[in-house]
Amino acid sequence: MEQLNSGLNLQALVQAQLVTIAPRGSFNEILQGLQSNQGLGLVVEEQGQFRGLITQREVIRALGKGYSPQAITAAQIMLPSDYCLRLSDLDDPLAVLGRFRYLGVDALAVVNESGRVEGLLTRQAFRESLRPVDLLRIKRVAEVMVPDVATIAAEASLQEAAVLMTERGVTSLVVPEASASGVLPRGIITEKDIFEALQGQGGVLTGTVGSIMSQPVLTVKPDQSLWQVNHFLKEHQVRRVVVVDETGQLVGIVTQSNLLAAIDITEAQGVIQVLTQELNKATAELRWQLSRQQAITVAITESEQRYNTLISHLPVAIYRRDRDRLWRFSYVSDQIYHLTGYFPQDLPDLRQIIPAPDLALAERDIEQAIRQQRAYSTTYRIQHRDGCFRWLSDRGQLDPHSHMLHGVLLDVSEQQRTEERLKTALEREMIVSTIIQDIRQSIRLEDILQRAVTSIQQLLLSDRVLIYRFLADGSGVVEVEATTSPQYSILGQVIHDPCFSKETAQRFLEGRTVTISDVNQAQLQDCYRELLSSLQVQANLVVPLLQGHDLWGLLIAHQCRGPRLWQREELFLLQRIAEPLTVALQQAEMYAALETANANLQQMVYIDSLTDIGNRRCFDELFAKEWRRCQREQQPLSLVMLDIDCFKAYNDHYGHLRGDQILKRVAEILESHLQRAGDLATRFGGEEFALLLPSTDQGGAIHIVEKIQAALAEANITHAKSTVGPKLTASFGIATTIPTPDHPPTMLLSLADQCLYEAKALGRDRWVAKEL
């Protein structure tokens, strides 16, 4: 193979004086290093060994992905260690150029055989060292040839040849000859040959391809340089040659247009000038020789070139695809390289870079539009050659005559990212708004906390989100959680963190947060790392929850399946949700205090302070309530009024303290003999008590009174001043009715009082019962 000029010394172009950086280098050190190297690139080395390469592109992409500058290190964003050249590679400029193109960077580190960095070689310096002749010599026929050669049999008519050229969009056809080893080129026929035959036959196209084809065929090999092909074309005054392999088999065709189109405009200004001069000279000679019809053909070709130039500068890729081969281009403009990272010849089928779910939706949209005979418009992701995903808008329409799809591809990634950011921000604000609404509408703290962690888990798609509440002994309990799988559940688990200290608590009280992307790589205390590992935690986010000035607990997001690089917006979401949760905690504290106060107030309002049973107010409210219920349900209601016999004499003889003890003892006996949940014992006033017995008839009320009398007798309380006997006794008045609208509740109360009076008049220590 032809080599580049011997005067090209790539080792002399290596820039040896460089600023390098260690893998742990910070974001500011990266910026300073790139600035010192004039933005060419920053070599990452450790102990003299090459570890990676950082360019301006890596810095911008890291920021674009949401990395926090404070968290960025050289090791996180550097290109891998294969982004380099060996010293031995510099002996082959063609390999160096191919390396630059394959990796898509503007600078590469140069390392020796032991892995030590010798310097940096930039693509700019390499370009400037090349002469125009070198640019043609470093490209080979195999890089530019068209492998899909249009062929036609020698026996075919010239009319068939003209039709095939039109359908294939080519200006020449190869006549093949089959052999035992494969297909050999026998001859070639061009548009010029057909045109001359047409002129010679007086405007009638007759004859076969074999009668006018040129033979033998001019051929070149795939490994020959474009410089050799250019001289070969010029020497034989032809515009195309056939490419054959070592055995002479047909493998492709190369034309002057292929030669020109293969040269990178930014690299080949000198080559373009040389070829343009030769082309202008050849064009002038050709115009002199060609007839008027030939001049028209040249004009059409020039128009096509201008059209192609215009297409190449449009921000969209214009394509043509077959209806039956939906994702294979029959033509696509060069802009496809900027959209996908692939040249058309490297991307025969677009499906290979479209994810399966996107592909299914796109095919559905296109097929539906074709059936409805309208233009189609769909959007899908593709995986660019650099590994990143991009969004393409695919718009076009089916030509019913040719059954070809004509359309354009446009990169809408930035628009999609903006929409995704807005959607995510809206979802987060809705979550915060929902939690605030929950706080306003609900007083159940557990419900509020549960909905909060569930919403966070669904939005972040993390393996586990939980709220951890501190206990009095310094440990904590998992109060609520939301998980992707039951295997990650730790709900209700009490956790003892041996690393948690007063200093840790103080940092949380000051609003500090914790962000760990990889538990195994982070600088943590061994005890804390062991705790996280025992809980299956690979990465976590921690935000404090405060109750007033106290640390109540922590809001935590866990990733258990592997490390996770948390985004700044995700931490911000937890902080935003922690704010209303803090309000909920304070609200819950206030509700608890209010319930305690209400309970105390209830105790004061409805409970007799001496006997701890209901007071007169309690009796009045519940009597009216039970009267209405029994009236509605037509159930009996019994009321028992009782009075301790000769209680004033007991107080005068034994003293008021002993009297208070007797009142308490009687209240205990009354409460212990109530049978139903709705039964009520109250202190009606002084030594007088009342029993409210809903859904109890007269017989049931008498049964309860007799049991109370027996209990008083069994208590054997001495009463030396009683006129009834030596022991404490009581008199009872029992009134029963089924409430009706015709009788007010006071009539039952009056009847019970009357019965009590009669019991006393009859000698006390007895009961009198009547029905209303």
Secondary structure, DSSP 8 states (H G I E B T S, - for coil): -----TT--GGGG-B----EE-TT-BHHHHHHHHHHTTTS-EEEEETTEEEEEE-HHHHHHHHHTT--GGG-BHHHH-B-TTSEEEGGGGG-HHHHHHHHHHHT-SEEEEE-TTSBEEEEEEHHHHHHH--HHHHHHTSBHHHH-BSS--B--TTSBHHHHHHHHHHHT-SEEEEEEEETTEEEEEEEEEHHHHHHHHHHTTT---SBHHHH-B-S--EE-TTSBHHHHHHHHHHHT-SEEEEE-TT--EEEEEEHHHHHHTS-TTT-HHHHHHHHHHHHHHHHHHHHHS-HHHHHHHHHHHHHHHHHHHHHTSSSEEEEEESSSTT-EEEE-TTHHHHHS--GGG-S-GGGGS-HHHHHHHHHHHHHHHHTTS-EEEEEEEE-TTS-EEEEEEEEEEETTTTEEEEEEEE-HHHHHHHHHHHHHHHHHHHHHHHHHHHHH---HHHHHHHHHHHHHHHHT-SEEEEEEE-TTS-EEEEEEEESSGGG--TT-EE--TT--HHHHHHHHTT--EEES-TTTS---HHHHHHHHHTT-SEEEEEEEEETTEEEEEEEEEE-SS-----HHHHHHHHHHHHHHHHHHHHHHHHHHHHHHHHHHHHHHHB-TTTSSB-HHHHHHHHHHHHHHHHHHT--EEEEEEEETTHHHHHHHH-HHHHHHHHHHHHHHHHHT--STT-EEEEEETTEEEEEEET--HHHHHHHHHHHHHHHHHHT-B-TT-SS-SB--EEEEEEEE---TTS-HHHHHHHHHHHHHHHHHTTSSSEEEEE-
